[in-house]
Amino acid sequence: MAHKFTRRELLKDASAAGAASLLGTGHAFGQSGEANNQLEQLLAQPSPALLAEHENYQYELVAGDMLVAFDRRYGSISSIKRKGDPLGTNYIGNEQNTPGVDPSDSRWTGDVVSTVWELFSEWKVPKLGQNEIFKISGKWKRELTGKSSDNRRVSLRNGVFTVTYDPQSMNEGGIRSYKLAMSYHAAPDNSLLWDIEIENVTNNVLEFGELGLPLMLNDDYSELYFEPGGEPALSAINNVDYARTPLRQKLIHEQKVLVHHFIAGHSSYALVQRPLGDPPFLLVHPMMDASFECIYKDADSKFIADAEGWRGPDILAIHSRATKELRRWSKNPWVNGHTSLVLQPGEKKSYQVRFTFIDSYDAIRDELYKAGNLGIRVVPSMVVQEETDVWVELKSKTDIEKIKFLSDNITIKAKKREGDKTLLTLSFKGRAEEP
């Protein structure tokens, strides 16, 4: 019976014979028949057995056929798998499949990054014979759940995983201006709902210039190109020369994921799939009053793996005015605009995000439609020749009363309503036009 190597043996423990053989140097595979036989035995094993280890820091929740695990240290999602999936793929990034994350400044799925306007008072010394002047001013200041380990509280009761952050974290960069309460629970349709509530606990008006949700996925491919013990392997170019390449390809296609983002306000979504291309696909999208207006990487996050080219997770922004100003995006703003949220003292605001498994691309618009948003289909494609007809299907519970274009030379040649669909025929003239 073949030995089932754990992930720690594979990637971290240089003294383990299994790890050294599995992802060792090119010479280990290229010089002996015994090494080649061992590689064949490893390739014959199911990929979940090769990456099976997970630290015991989990709370678990079941939503239909969705198996969700939470890391109670960070109050984050550490795993989403589908029950009965023969490959057992985990779609979410965690410390095991994404090494190099700074645990004191993390961006896990379930973290929140925010930037608030910090008020401060500045006394101007009066000139001789003039009255003293008092000026109120301020600056943008980041407050992060990843920096708030001291005021984080987590629990799992009656099938609901809750995470709360009380204000006044003592950590630099922690949450100090507002209370954050989050919960995860299974919905009646067997999806996972993530509820987020923020409350202004200051005595002043509080402006959120950034409110973003990291989507940390199991997409750190470079993890598999590190030698046991943590040292980088040879370059990707040289790695194709060695017999370990088929094993890496197996793990990449069956155990890693990639994501397709569609950022369109309330009808936004992220579709997560294995490079293998087969279902199930994990669909992540906003609900209720939540919408994603832009997406970016977090320039301030600290990842040890940065030097090797991985830049951390995508940030799905609900509000991004401060991000636009701080990163000087004035010359190239996002099509959805950049908003901020203003809360009066004691005022609250809620958002919701949904996770669900689907089995086809066509199911995307059906899921968005059920959530009360727009399900969109474009034929023949999003890029066409000038003056070529484009057919757009907008699936919605009510008719589309007004369509606004952000560029010229777009013609609506036909518009009609059939059942729950608004059907458009569009024509474009000019290059790089966007509706």
RONU-940678 format. One record per atom (N, C-alpha, C): x, y, z negated. Coordinates in steps of 0.05 Angstrom, whole numbers, padded with zeros to 5 digits, always signed. Atoms other than C-alpha are relative to their C-alpha. Layout:
! RONU-940678
XYZ
...
//
This chain:
! RONU-940678
+00017-00024+00000
+00000+00000+00000
+00018+00025+00000
-00017-00024-00003
+00029+00068+00021
-00004+00018-00024
+00000-00018+00023
+00047+00117-00034
-00015+00026+00008
+00015-00024-00006
-00001+00177-00036
+00015+00024-00013
-00016-00022+00009
+00043+00238-00041
-00017+00024-00008
+00014-00024+00009
+00017+00297-00081
+00012+00024+00014
-00010-00025-00012
+00025+00368-00057
+00026+00008-00014
-00024-00008+00015
+00077+00381-00112
+00024-00016+00010
-00022+00017-00011
+00118+00322-00086
+00008+00010+00028
-00005-00008-00028
+00110+00348-00015
+00017+00025+00002
-00010-00026-00005
+00129+00420-00024
+00017+00013-00022
-00012-00015+00022
+00156+00438-00093
+00022-00016-00014
-00018+00015+00017
+00195+00381-00126
+00023-00011+00017
-00022+00008-00017
+00263+00375-00092
+00010-00027-00008
-00010+00026+00009
+00279+00313-00133
-00017-00023+00008
+00018+00022-00007
+00219+00274-00109
+00007-00011+00028
-00008+00012-00025
+00238+00225-00054
-00021+00004+00021
+00022-00004-00020
+00170+00232-00021
+00002+00027+00013
-00001-00027-00011
+00177+00307-00013
+00024+00003+00018
-00025-00003-00016
+00248+00303+00013
-00003-00014+00026
+00003+00015-00024
+00228+00252+00064
-00021+00013+00018
+00023-00010-00016
+00163+00285+00085
+00006+00025+00015
-00006-00025-00013
+00186+00356+00099
+00029+00008-00004
-00029-00005+00004
+00261+00350+00093
+00013+00011+00025
-00015-00012-00023
+00315+00370+00142
-00004-00017+00025
+00002+00015-00024
+00317+00349+00214
+00017-00025+00000
-00018+00023+00000
+00374+00301+00201
-00014-00024-00014
+00012+00022+00015
+00331+00261+00152
-00018-00016+00018
+00018+00014-00018
+00283+00243+00208
+00014-00010+00025
-00012+00005-00026
+00331+00240+00266
+00021-00022+00000
-00023+00017+00000
+00383+00190+00243
-00006-00029-00009
+00005+00027+00009
+00348+00128+00216
-00027-00010+00009
+00026+00012-00006
+00294+00080+00237
-00018-00001-00024
+00016+00001+00025
+00273+00076+00164
-00016+00026-00003
+00013-00025+00003
+00257+00150+00164
-00024+00003+00019
+00022-00001-00019
+00216+00144+00227
-00023-00018-00008
+00021+00017+00009
+00177+00086+00198
-00016+00014-00023
+00014-00013+00022
+00162+00127+00136
-00018+00022+00010
+00016-00021-00012
+00138+00185+00179
-00026-00012+00012
+00023+00012-00012
+00091+00138+00216
-00020-00008-00022
+00018+00007+00022
+00063+00113+00149
-00014+00025-00011
+00012-00024+00010
+00051+00185+00126
-00021+00010+00020
+00019-00009-00020
+00017+00203+00192
-00025-00017+00000
+00023+00018+00001
-00028+00143+00183
-00019+00006-00023
+00016-00007+00023
-00053+00170+00116
-00020+00022+00007
+00018-00023-00003
-00115+00215+00114
+00013+00025-00012
-00014-00024+00009
-00092+00287+00107
-00008+00009-00028
+00006-00008+00028
-00131+00299+00041
+00018-00013-00020
-00018+00014+00019
-00086+00248+00008
+00027+00014-00002
-00026-00013+00000
-00025+00289+00028
+00000+00026-00015
+00002-00026+00013
-00051+00353-00004
-00021-00001-00022
+00022+00006+00018
-00092+00326-00061
+00002+00014-00027
-00003-00010+00027
-00064+00359-00124
-00012+00028-00003
+00010-00026+00008
-00100+00417-00157
+00002+00003-00030
-00003-00004+00028
-00085+00447-00224
-00027-00001-00014
+00024+00004+00015
-00137+00434-00278
-00009+00027-00013
+00010-00026+00010
-00162+00506-00285
-00027+00006+00011
+00024-00004-00016
-00229+00496-00252
-00026-00003-00016
+00028+00005+00005
-00302+00505-00265
-00012-00008+00027
+00011+00009-00026
-00344+00470-00212
-00030+00005+00001
+00028-00006-00005
-00412+00487-00182
-00007-00013+00026
+00010+00014-00024
-00453+00449-00131
-00023+00016+00012
+00022-00014-00015
-00497+00485-00079
-00007-00018+00024
+00007+00019-00022
-00529+00430-00037
+00024-00017+00006
-00023+00015-00008
-00472+00399+00002
+00026+00017-00002
-00024-00017+00004
-00425+00456-00017
+00011-00005-00028
-00013+00005+00025
-00375+00440-00071
+00019+00024-00005
-00015-00025+00006
-00347+00503-00103
+00015-00003-00026
-00017+00000+00024
-00290+00508-00153
+00009+00028-00006
-00009-00027+00009
-00271+00570-00193
+00024-00003-00018
-00023-00001+00017
-00205+00586-00225
-00006+00019-00023
+00009-00016+00022
-00223+00609-00294
+00021+00020-00010
-00021-00019+00008
-00156+00644-00304
-00004+00027+00014
+00002-00024-00016
-00172+00695-00249
-00029+00008+00005
+00028-00006-00006
-00248+00692-00245
-00006-00001+00030
+00001+00000-00029
-00241+00674-00172
-00008-00027+00011
+00006+00025-00014
-00263+00621-00122
+00026-00012+00008
-00025+00014-00008
-00207+00570-00113
-00004-00021+00020
+00005+00022-00019
-00241+00519-00069
-00029+00000+00009
+00027+00006-00011
-00301+00510-00023
+00004-00023+00020
+00000+00024-00017
-00310+00441+00008
-00028-00009+00006
+00026+00011-00006
-00367+00405+00041
-00001-00029-00008
+00004+00028+00009
-00393+00342+00009
-00002-00018+00025
+00001+00019-00022
-00381+00283+00055
+00018+00006+00023
-00019-00007-00021
-00329+00318+00098
+00023-00020+00000
-00020+00021+00001
-00282+00261+00118
+00029+00011-00003
-00027-00012+00003
-00222+00310+00119
+00003+00014-00027
-00001-00013+00027
-00240+00342+00052
+00014+00027+00001
-00014-00026-00002
-00215+00410+00076
-00010+00021-00020
+00006-00023+00017
-00212+00467+00026
+00003+00025+00017
-00001-00023-00018
-00229+00531+00063
+00011+00025-00014
-00007-00023+00015
-00207+00578+00007
+00030-00002-00010
-00028-00001+00010
-00136+00600-00013
+00002+00000-00030
-00005+00000+00029
-00109+00586-00082
+00031-00002-00004
-00029+00000+00006
-00041+00582-00117
+00014-00024+00012
-00013+00024-00011
-00028+00512-00090
+00004+00002+00030
-00003-00001-00029
-00041+00523-00016
+00010+00027+00010
-00010-00027-00008
-00018+00596-00015
+00021+00008-00021
-00021-00008+00020
+00047+00599-00055
+00011+00027+00006
-00012-00027-00004
+00080+00666-00065
-00018+00023-00009
+00018-00022+00010
+00020+00705-00092
+00010+00009-00028
-00007-00011+00026
+00039+00750-00150
-00025-00002-00018
+00023+00004+00017
-00009+00726-00205
-00008+00024-00016
+00007-00025+00015
-00006+00794-00240
-00012+00021+00018
+00010-00020-00019
-00030+00830-00177
-00013-00015+00024
+00011+00018-00020
-00074+00780-00139
-00022+00012+00017
+00022-00007-00017
-00124+00786-00083
-00015-00025+00008
+00014+00025-00005
-00164+00721-00090
-00028+00006+00010
+00028-00003-00006
-00233+00710-00062
-00016+00001-00026
+00012-00005+00026
-00274+00738-00119
+00012+00024-00014
-00011-00025+00010
-00228+00796-00134
-00014+00023+00013
+00011-00025-00011
-00250+00868-00121
+00023+00021-00001
-00019-00023+00000
-00205+00925-00099
-00017+00025+00003
+00015-00025-00001
-00230+00995-00112
+00019+00023-00003
-00014-00025+00003
-00206+01066-00108
-00021+00021-00008
+00019-00019+00011
-00242+01119-00150
+00014+00028-00001
-00010-00027+00002
-00235+01194-00154
+00004+00007-00029
-00007-00006+00028
-00199+01210-00219
+00001+00030-00004
+00000-00029+00007
-00215+01278-00248
+00021+00007-00020
-00018-00010+00021
-00163+01317-00285
-00001+00031+00001
+00003-00029+00003
-00160+01389-00309
+00028+00013+00000
-00025-00014-00003
-00105+01438-00293
-00003+00029-00009
+00001-00028+00009
-00094+01503-00331
+00021+00016+00016
-00018-00018-00014
-00065+01558-00289
+00007+00023-00019
-00009-00021+00017
-00023+01607-00329
-00007+00027+00013
+00008-00026-00013
-00053+01677-00317
+00023+00019+00002
-00019-00021-00002
-00013+01734-00292
-00007+00023-00019
+00004-00022+00019
-00006+01796-00334
-00024+00016+00008
+00023-00016-00005
-00072+01832-00339
-00023-00015+00013
+00021+00015-00013
-00113+01776-00307
-00011-00021-00020
+00012+00020+00017
-00161+01726-00338
+00012-00027+00005
-00010+00027-00004
-00141+01655-00350
-00020-00016+00017
+00016+00015-00019
-00166+01607-00296
+00001-00030-00007
+00002+00029+00005
-00190+01535-00308
-00010-00013+00026
+00006+00013-00026
-00190+01491-00246
-00003-00030-00004
+00004+00029+00002
-00219+01421-00242
+00009-00012+00027
-00009+00013-00025
-00183+01376-00192
+00004-00030-00006
-00003+00029+00004
-00165+01303-00183
+00015-00013+00023
-00014+00015-00021
-00137+01248-00139
-00013-00028+00001
+00009+00028-00003
-00154+01178-00113
+00018-00018-00017
-00014+00019+00018
-00135+01123-00161
-00012-00028+00003
+00009+00027-00004
-00138+01048-00150
-00005-00013-00027
+00007+00016+00023
-00172+01003-00201
-00007-00028+00010
+00001+00026-00012
-00165+00928-00188
-00006-00022-00020
+00005+00023+00018
-00192+00864-00218
+00025-00016-00004
-00025+00015+00002
-00124+00832-00203
+00018+00011-00022
-00016-00013+00021
-00094+00881-00254
-00015+00001-00026
+00018-00003+00023
-00150+00871-00305
-00002-00026-00016
+00001+00026+00014
-00132+00805-00339
-00008+00004-00030
+00005-00004+00028
-00140+00837-00408
-00030+00005-00006
+00028-00004+00005
-00214+00855-00400
-00018-00017+00017
+00015+00019-00016
-00237+00797-00357
-00013-00022-00018
+00014+00021+00014
-00290+00749-00385
-00014-00018+00020
+00012+00019-00018
-00312+00686-00350
-00016-00021-00015
+00015+00022+00013
-00364+00632-00365
-00016-00015+00021
+00018+00016-00018
-00405+00577-00332
-00022-00011-00018
+00023+00009+00015
-00475+00566-00360
-00023-00004+00019
+00024+00006-00015
-00536+00534-00329
+00003+00004+00030
-00005-00001-00029
-00505+00531-00260
+00007+00027+00010
-00007-00027-00008
-00484+00604-00259
+00028+00007-00011
-00027-00009+00008
-00411+00626-00260
+00001+00030-00001
+00000-00029+00003
-00404+00696-00287
+00028+00010-00006
-00026-00014+00005
-00345+00744-00288
-00007+00029-00006
+00004-00028+00007
-00347+00811-00324
+00026+00013-00006
-00023-00017+00006
-00297+00867-00329
-00011+00025-00015
+00007-00024+00014
-00309+00917-00384
+00020+00022+00006
-00018-00022-00007
-00279+00986-00374
+00023+00002-00021
-00022-00006+00018
-00216+01012-00407
+00020-00022-00002
-00023+00018+00000
-00166+00960-00386
+00025+00015-00009
-00024-00012+00009
-00100+00973-00419
+00023-00003+00021
-00020+00004-00021
-00062+00951-00356
+00000+00022+00020
-00002-00020-00021
-00037+01001-00306
-00012-00012+00026
+00014+00009-00024
-00081+00995-00245
-00025-00017-00005
+00024+00016+00007
-00136+00958-00283
-00025+00017+00001
+00026-00013-00001
-00210+00975-00285
-00004+00016-00026
+00004-00018+00023
-00222+01035-00330
-00024+00018+00002
+00021-00020-00004
-00277+01078-00300
-00028-00012+00002
+00027+00012-00005
-00334+01028-00290
-00001-00028-00011
+00004+00028+00008
-00363+00962-00313
-00007-00016+00025
+00005+00018-00023
-00362+00905-00262
-00011-00026-00011
+00013+00026+00007
-00409+00845-00270
-00005-00015+00025
+00004+00017-00024
-00408+00788-00220
-00010-00027-00008
+00009+00027+00005
-00443+00721-00216
-00002-00015+00026
+00002+00018-00023
-00445+00662-00169
-00020-00022-00007
+00019+00021+00005
-00503+00614-00163
-00010-00012+00027
+00010+00013-00024
-00534+00565-00114
-00028+00011+00007
+00026-00010-00009
-00592+00593-00073
-00018-00024+00008
+00018+00022-00007
-00654+00552-00056
+00006-00013+00027
-00008+00011-00026
-00627+00542+00015
+00027-00014-00001
-00025+00014+00005
-00564+00509-00015
+00024+00016+00009
-00023-00017-00005
-00519+00568+00001
+00010+00010-00028
-00011-00012+00024
-00475+00603-00050
-00003+00031+00001
+00004-00028+00001
-00494+00674-00070
+00019+00013-00021
-00018-00015+00018
-00443+00723-00100
-00013+00027-00004
+00012-00025+00007
-00476+00781-00136
+00020+00018-00014
-00019-00020+00010
-00436+00844-00152
-00015+00024-00010
+00013-00024+00010
-00459+00901-00197
+00021+00017-00013
-00018-00019+00012
-00419+00963-00214
-00017+00021-00015
+00014-00020+00016
-00439+01014-00267
+00020+00021-00009
-00016-00023+00008
-00411+01083-00280
-00003+00003-00031
+00002-00002+00029
-00394+01084-00355
+00014+00026-00010
-00013-00025+00008
-00359+01152-00354
-00022+00021-00005
+00018-00022+00004
-00391+01218-00373
-00002+00019+00023
-00001-00017-00024
-00378+01247-00304
-00011-00016+00024
+00006+00013-00026
-00401+01233-00233
+00025-00015+00009
-00023+00018-00008
-00358+01176-00206
-00003-00006+00029
+00001+00006-00028
-00341+01170-00133
+00018-00024+00006
-00015+00023-00009
-00319+01103-00104
+00008+00005+00030
-00010-00004-00027
-00276+01118-00043
+00007-00025+00014
-00006+00026-00011
-00259+01045-00033
-00014-00021-00018
+00010+00023+00013
-00297+00982-00051
+00003-00023+00020
-00007+00021-00019
-00267+00921-00017
+00001-00027-00013
+00001+00027+00009
-00273+00846-00023
+00021-00016+00015
-00020+00017-00014
-00211+00804-00008
-00013-00027+00007
+00009+00026-00009
-00226+00741+00032
+00026-00017+00002
-00024+00016+00000
-00168+00696+00012
-00007-00028+00010
+00006+00025-00013
-00170+00635+00057
+00024-00019+00000
-00022+00020-00001
-00128+00572+00064
+00013+00002+00028
-00011-00005-00027
-00093+00602+00124
+00030+00008+00000
-00029-00005+00002
-00020+00608+00100
+00014-00023+00013
-00013+00022-00014
+00010+00564+00154
+00030-00003-00007
-00029+00001+00006
+00081+00583+00134
+00006-00018-00025
-00004+00018+00023
+00070+00542+00070
+00013-00026+00008
-00009+00027-00010
+00084+00479+00111
+00027+00001+00012
-00027-00003-00012
+00150+00507+00137
+00020+00008-00021
-00019-00004+00022
+00184+00511+00069
+00011-00027-00009
-00012+00025+00011
+00233+00460+00044
-00009-00005-00028
+00005+00006+00028
+00219+00424-00021
+00019+00017-00018
-00015-00017+00017
+00242+00470-00077
-00004+00030+00007
+00007-00027-00006
+00217+00532-00042
+00017+00015+00021
-00017-00014-00019
+00273+00549+00007
-00013-00002+00028
+00011+00001-00027
+00251+00567+00078
+00012-00022+00017
-00010+00020-00018
+00257+00512+00129
+00014+00014+00023
-00012-00011-00024
+00292+00522+00195
-00021+00015+00016
+00019-00017-00015
+00261+00570+00245
-00020-00018+00014
+00021+00015-00013
+00197+00549+00279
+00009-00011+00027
-00010+00010-00026
+00235+00543+00345
+00015-00026-00004
-00015+00024+00004
+00282+00492+00316
-00017-00023-00011
+00017+00021+00011
+00227+00455+00280
-00013-00018+00021
+00014+00017-00020
+00196+00431+00345
+00018-00023+00009
-00018+00020-00009
+00258+00389+00356
+00000-00025-00019
-00001+00021+00020
+00246+00345+00295
-00026-00015-00002
+00024+00018+00002
+00199+00288+00281
-00020+00009-00020
+00019-00008+00020
+00167+00324+00223
-00022+00018+00013
+00019-00017-00013
+00129+00368+00273
-00028-00013+00002
+00027+00012-00001
+00071+00318+00283
-00014+00000-00027
+00012+00000+00027
+00061+00315+00208
-00011+00028-00007
+00009-00028+00004
+00057+00391+00203
-00024+00006+00016
+00023-00005-00017
+00010+00394+00261
-00025-00013-00011
+00023+00014+00012
-00035+00343+00228
-00011+00016-00023
+00009-00015+00023
-00038+00383+00164
-00012+00027+00007
+00010-00026-00009
-00048+00450+00200
-00028-00003+00011
+00025+00002-00014
-00105+00425+00243
-00022-00012-00018
+00021+00013+00016
-00141+00385+00189
-00003+00013-00028
+00002-00011+00027
-00126+00423+00124
+00003+00030-00002
-00001-00030+00000
-00113+00496+00143
-00025+00010+00015
+00023-00012-00013
-00165+00545+00170
+00009+00025+00015
-00003-00027-00013
-00170+00607+00214
-00028+00013-00001
+00025-00015+00003
-00223+00662+00213
-00004+00018+00023
+00009-00019-00020
-00262+00702+00264
-00018+00021-00014
+00016-00021+00013
-00288+00770+00238
-00016+00015+00021
+00017-00018-00015
-00346+00809+00266
-00009+00022-00019
+00006-00022+00019
-00350+00877+00231
-00020+00019+00013
+00022-00015-00012
-00417+00909+00246
-00020+00009-00021
+00018-00009+00021
-00446+00939+00183
-00014-00023-00014
+00015+00021+00014
-00502+00897+00153
+00000-00027+00015
-00001+00025-00016
-00496+00846+00210
+00028-00012+00003
-00027+00010-00001
-00423+00832+00196
+00001-00029-00009
-00005+00027+00011
-00396+00762+00184
+00029-00007+00005
-00026+00013-00004
-00333+00721+00178
-00006-00029+00004
+00004+00028-00006
-00332+00652+00209
+00026-00014-00004
-00024+00014+00008
-00281+00605+00179
-00001-00029+00011
+00000+00027-00011
-00261+00540+00215
+00028-00011+00000
-00026+00013-00003
-00206+00489+00220
+00010+00005+00029
-00011-00002-00027
-00158+00497+00279
-00008-00024+00017
+00010+00023-00014
-00184+00428+00298
-00024+00007+00017
+00022-00010-00016
-00246+00465+00323
-00027-00013-00006
+00025+00015+00006
-00298+00418+00293
-00014+00012-00023
+00014-00009+00024
-00353+00434+00244
+00007-00018-00024
+00017-00024+00006
-00369+00449+00190
+00016+00026+00001
-00011-00026+00000
-00357+00523+00196
-00011+00014-00025
+00008-00015+00023
-00359+00567+00134
-00007+00029+00009
+00009-00026-00007
-00400+00630+00145
-00003+00017-00025
+00001-00019+00022
-00391+00690+00099
-00011+00026+00011
+00012-00025-00010
-00436+00751+00107
-00014+00015-00022
+00013-00017+00020
-00465+00810+00068
-00030-00004+00000
+00029+00002+00004
-00536+00809+00041
-00011+00026-00012
+00014-00023+00012
-00587+00861+00018
+00012+00026+00009
-00010-00027-00007
-00556+00930+00015
+00030+00001+00006
-00028+00001-00006
-00485+00906+00027
+00005+00001+00030
-00008+00001-00028
-00450+00919+00093
+00030+00004+00001
-00028-00003-00004
-00379+00915+00118
+00005+00021+00022
-00004-00021-00020
-00355+00978+00153
+00028-00001+00013
-00026+00003-00013
-00282+00960+00167
+00015-00023-00015
-00016+00022+00011
-00229+00908+00152
+00030+00007+00003
-00028-00007+00000
-00155+00915+00135
+00015-00018-00019
-00018+00012+00020
-00096+00886+00098
+00005+00020-00023
-00006-00017+00023
-00079+00912+00029
+00029+00007-00001
-00028-00007-00002
-00015+00951+00036
+00014+00000-00028
-00012-00002+00027
-00005+00954-00040
+00004-00027-00013
-00002+00026+00013
-00011+00880-00055
+00028-00011+00002
-00027+00011+00002
+00051+00841-00074
-00001-00030+00005
-00001+00028-00006
+00063+00775-00041
+00029-00008+00005
-00028+00008-00003
+00130+00740-00048
+00005-00010+00028
-00004+00010-00027
+00118+00710+00021
+00001+00021+00021
+00000-00021-00020
+00117+00778+00054
+00023-00001+00020
-00024+00000-00017
+00188+00770+00080
-00002-00021+00023
+00003+00020-00021
+00166+00709+00120
-00023+00006+00019
+00020-00009-00020
+00110+00747+00155
-00029-00002-00008
+00028+00002+00009
+00047+00732+00115
-00007+00024-00016
+00006-00026+00012
+00012+00795+00093
-00024-00001-00019
+00023+00001+00018
-00042+00770+00047
-00026-00001+00014
+00027+00004-00011
-00117+00764+00056
-00011+00026+00013
+00015-00023-00011
-00163+00809+00096
-00018+00012-00022
+00018-00014+00018
-00202+00861+00056
-00025+00008+00016
+00025-00008-00012
-00275+00867+00076
-00011+00024-00016
+00006-00025+00014
-00292+00939+00059
-00030+00007+00002
+00027-00011+00001
-00361+00960+00036
+00001+00030+00001
-00005-00029-00002
-00335+01031+00026
+00030+00004+00005
-00028-00002-00008
-00270+01057+00056
+00009+00029+00005
-00008-00028-00005
-00268+01133+00055
+00028+00006-00010
-00027-00005+00012
-00207+01134+00008
+00021-00014+00016
-00019+00014-00016
-00172+01082+00050
+00006+00015+00026
-00004-00016-00024
-00182+01124+00112
+00017+00024-00005
-00015-00024+00006
-00155+01186+00078
+00029-00007-00008
-00027+00006+00009
-00096+01153+00044
+00018-00012+00022
-00016+00012-00022
-00075+01115+00107
-00001+00017+00025
+00000-00020-00022
-00089+01175+00152
-00011-00012+00026
+00013+00012-00023
-00137+01141+00199
-00016+00020+00016
+00018-00020-00013
-00167+01207+00223
+00000-00001+00030
-00001+00000-00029
-00144+01197+00294
-00012-00026+00012
+00011+00025-00011
-00172+01126+00300
-00019-00012-00021
+00018+00010+00020
-00232+01118+00254
-00015-00025+00011
+00016+00023-00008
-00273+01054+00254
-00027+00009+00010
+00025-00008-00013
-00337+01054+00295
-00023+00002-00020
+00022+00000+00019
-00380+01042+00233
+00003+00024-00020
-00004-00022+00018
-00352+01104+00198
+00013-00009-00026
-00013+00005+00026
-00321+01109+00128
-00015+00014-00022
+00017-00011+00020
-00366+01119+00069
+00012-00001-00028
-00006+00003+00029
-00360+01129-00006
-00026-00002-00015
+00023+00003+00017
-00408+01116-00063
+00003+00018-00024
+00000-00017+00023
-00426+01167-00116
-00021-00009-00020
+00018+00009+00022
-00456+01144-00182
+00000+00020-00022
+00003-00018+00023
-00484+01188-00236
+00007-00016-00026
-00005+00014+00025
-00466+01171-00309
-00022-00020-00007
+00020+00020+00007
-00500+01106-00327
-00013-00013+00024
+00013+00011-00024
-00522+01092-00255
+00014-00026+00009
-00011+00026-00010
-00513+01022-00225
-00005-00003+00030
+00004+00007-00028
-00506+00994-00155
+00007-00030+00003
-00004+00028-00004
-00512+00922-00132
+00005-00007+00029
-00006+00011-00026
-00486+00882-00073
-00002-00030-00001
+00001+00029+00000
-00491+00810-00051
+00013-00010+00026
-00014+00014-00022
-00449+00764-00007
-00008-00029+00000
+00010+00028-00002
-00470+00695+00018
+00021-00017+00014
-00017+00020-00012
-00429+00633+00034
-00018-00024+00008
+00015+00024-00009
-00459+00576+00075
+00015-00015+00021
-00012+00016-00022
-00437+00519+00119
-00020-00002+00023
+00017+00003-00024
-00463+00516+00190
+00015-00020+00019
-00011+00021-00017
-00452+00464+00245
+00003+00009+00029
-00003-00009-00028
-00453+00507+00308
+00003+00031+00000
-00002-00029-00003
-00437+00577+00333
-00027+00013+00003
+00027-00011-00004
-00510+00587+00352
-00014+00006-00027
+00013-00004+00026
-00528+00582+00278
+00007+00026-00013
-00008-00025+00012
-00493+00647+00263
-00023+00020+00001
+00021-00021-00002
-00548+00692+00290
-00025-00009-00015
+00023+00009+00016
-00601+00648+00257
+00003+00007-00029
-00005-00006+00028
-00569+00657+00189
-00002+00030-00005
+00001-00029+00004
-00561+00732+00198
-00030+00010+00002
+00029-00006-00003
-00634+00736+00221
-00015-00006-00025
+00013+00008+00025
-00658+00699+00159
+00006+00020-00023
-00008-00019+00020
-00620+00750+00117
-00012+00027+00004
+00012-00026-00006
-00659+00807+00149
+00018+00018+00016
-00019-00016-00017
-00601+00830+00193
-00003-00008+00029
+00001+00005-00028
-00588+00828+00267
+00016-00025+00008
-00015+00022-00013
-00569+00763+00302
+00005+00008+00029
-00008-00012-00026
-00531+00783+00365
+00012-00022+00018
-00013+00017-00020
-00515+00745+00428
+00004+00017+00025
-00007-00015-00023
-00480+00775+00489
+00008-00019+00023
-00005+00017-00024
-00478+00744+00559
+00006+00019+00024
-00017+00023+00000
-00433+00736+00598
+00023+00002-00021
-00022-00003+00019
-00380+00765+00550
+00001+00029-00010
-00004-00027+00011
-00358+00825+00510
+00017+00018+00018
-00017-00015-00019
-00310+00846+00566
-00009-00008+00028
+00010+00005-00027
-00337+00853+00637
+00011+00021+00019
-00007-00020-00021
-00322+00889+00702
-00020+00023-00001
+00018-00023-00002
-00352+00958+00714
-00025-00007+00016
+00026+00003-00013
-00425+00960+00734
-00009-00029+00003
+00010+00027+00002
-00435+00887+00717
-00021-00002-00021
+00022+00002+00020
-00500+00870+00682
+00009-00017-00024
-00005+00014+00025
-00493+00849+00610
-00027-00004-00015
+00026+00006+00014
-00551+00815+00573
+00006-00003-00029
-00004+00000+00029
-00556+00828+00499
-00026-00009-00013
+00023+00009+00016
-00603+00790+00452
+00003+00008-00028
+00000-00008+00028
-00618+00822+00385
-00023-00013-00014
+00021+00015+00015
-00656+00775+00339
-00004+00014-00026
+00006-00015+00024
-00691+00814+00285
-00030-00003-00007
+00028+00004+00009
-00755+00811+00244
-00019+00022+00009
+00016-00021-00011
-00778+00878+00271
+00013+00011+00026
-00011-00010-00025
-00770+00913+00338
+00021+00021-00004
-00021-00020+00001
-00709+00956+00351
-00011+00026+00012
+00013-00025-00008
-00737+01027+00354
+00019+00019+00013
-00019-00020-00010
-00674+01066+00369
+00028-00013+00004
-00027+00010-00006
-00607+01049+00401
+00018+00024+00005
-00018-00023-00002
-00549+01098+00393
+00027-00010+00012
-00026+00007-00013
-00487+01095+00438
+00021+00019-00009
-00022-00017+00008
-00420+01121+00416
+00019+00006+00023
-00016-00007-00023
-00392+01127+00486
-00019+00005+00024
+00016-00008-00023
-00417+01155+00553
+00000-00023+00021
+00000+00018-00024
-00433+01118+00618
-00010-00028-00007
+00013+00025+00006
-00474+01063+00586
-00029+00003+00008
+00028-00002-00009
-00541+01050+00619
-00016-00023-00010
+00019+00021+00007
-00600+01012+00591
-00017-00005+00025
+00016+00006-00024
-00629+00980+00654
-00027-00013-00006
+00026+00013+00007
-00683+00941+00618
+00000-00005-00030
+00003+00006+00028
-00710+00932+00548
-00028-00011-00004
+00026+00012+00006
-00766+00886+00524
+00002-00017-00025
+00003+00016+00025
-00790+00849+00463
-00014-00026+00006
+00012+00026-00003
-00803+00775+00465
+00001-00015-00027
+00001+00013+00026
-00825+00744+00399
+00017+00016-00021
-00017-00013+00020
-00771+00760+00347
+00026+00010+00013
-00024-00009-00014
-00720+00782+00400
-00004+00025+00017
-00001-00023-00018
-00704+00848+00433
+00021-00006+00021
-00018+00007-00022
-00673+00836+00501
+00007+00025+00016
-00011-00023-00014
-00629+00888+00534
+00016-00008+00024
-00018+00003-00023
-00597+00892+00602
+00016+00026+00002
-00018-00024+00000
-00537+00940+00600
+00018+00000+00024
-00021-00003-00021
-00489+00967+00652
+00020+00021-00010
-00022-00017+00009
-00422+01000+00639
+00015+00012+00024
-00016-00013-00021
-00382+01049+00681
+00023+00014-00014
-00024-00011+00013
-00311+01065+00660
+00013-00022-00017
-00015+00020+00014
-00258+01028+00622
-00002+00004-00030
-00001+00000+00030
-00258+01009+00548
-00024+00014-00012
+00024-00012+00011
-00329+01031+00537
-00011-00017-00022
+00011+00015+00023
-00362+01011+00471
-00028+00011-00005
+00027-00009+00007
-00437+01013+00455
-00001+00009-00029
//
